[in-house]
Amino acid sequence: MSVIIILICISLLVASGFLISFIWAIKNGQYDDTYSPSVRMLFEDELKEKPEKGNKPKSLPKEQIPKK
């Protein structure tokens, strides 16, 4: 019977820890932006095409190379 009391106390401590962290996240504005995630998938391809630092940009296909 004492094991059940110990398990209940531990579960209450864990649950209260999650509740405190959830309240902390809400107060710090973690859930304020509800618009960006729904629009992010529309612009995902544009972000992947930009070269990163140190990487050479990809060469253009022959159709897109400007003629001199």
C-alpha positions as CSV (number, residue, x, y, z in Angstrom):
1,M,0.0,0.0,0.0
2,S,2.9,2.4,0.7
3,V,4.1,1.9,-2.9
4,I,0.9,3.3,-4.3
5,I,1.2,6.4,-2.1
6,I,4.8,6.9,-3.3
7,L,3.7,6.5,-7.0
8,I,0.8,8.9,-6.5
9,C,3.2,11.5,-5.0
10,I,5.7,11.1,-7.8
11,S,3.0,11.4,-10.5
12,L,1.6,14.6,-8.8
13,L,5.1,16.0,-8.8
14,V,5.6,15.2,-12.5
15,A,2.1,16.6,-13.4
16,S,2.7,19.8,-11.5
17,G,6.1,20.2,-13.3
18,F,4.4,19.9,-16.7
19,L,1.7,22.4,-15.6
20,I,4.3,24.9,-14.4
21,S,6.3,24.6,-17.7
22,F,3.1,25.0,-19.7
23,I,2.1,28.2,-17.8
24,W,5.7,29.5,-18.2
25,A,5.5,28.9,-21.9
26,I,2.2,30.7,-22.2
27,K,3.5,33.7,-20.2
28,N,6.6,33.9,-22.4
29,G,4.6,34.1,-25.6
30,Q,5.3,30.6,-27.0
31,Y,1.8,30.2,-28.4
32,D,1.2,33.8,-29.6
33,D,2.0,33.3,-33.3
34,T,-0.9,31.3,-34.8
35,Y,-0.6,32.7,-38.4
36,S,3.0,31.8,-39.5
37,P,2.8,28.0,-39.2
38,S,-0.2,27.9,-41.5
39,V,1.5,30.0,-44.2
40,R,5.1,28.6,-43.8
41,M,4.4,25.6,-46.1
42,L,3.5,28.0,-48.9
43,F,6.9,29.6,-48.9
44,E,9.0,26.5,-48.0
45,D,10.4,26.1,-51.6
46,E,11.7,29.6,-51.7
47,L,13.7,29.1,-48.6
48,K,15.4,25.9,-49.9
49,E,16.5,27.5,-53.1
50,K,18.7,30.2,-51.5
51,P,22.3,29.1,-51.2
52,E,23.8,28.9,-47.7
53,K,27.1,30.5,-46.7
54,G,30.1,28.7,-48.1
55,N,28.1,26.9,-50.8
56,K,28.3,27.8,-54.4
57,P,25.0,28.7,-56.0
58,K,23.5,26.1,-58.3
59,S,24.1,26.6,-62.0
60,L,21.1,27.8,-64.1
61,P,19.5,25.6,-66.7
62,K,20.4,26.5,-70.3
63,E,17.0,28.0,-70.8
64,Q,17.6,30.5,-68.0
65,I,21.1,31.6,-68.9
66,P,21.0,35.2,-70.3
67,K,22.4,35.5,-73.8
68,K,25.1,38.0,-74.5
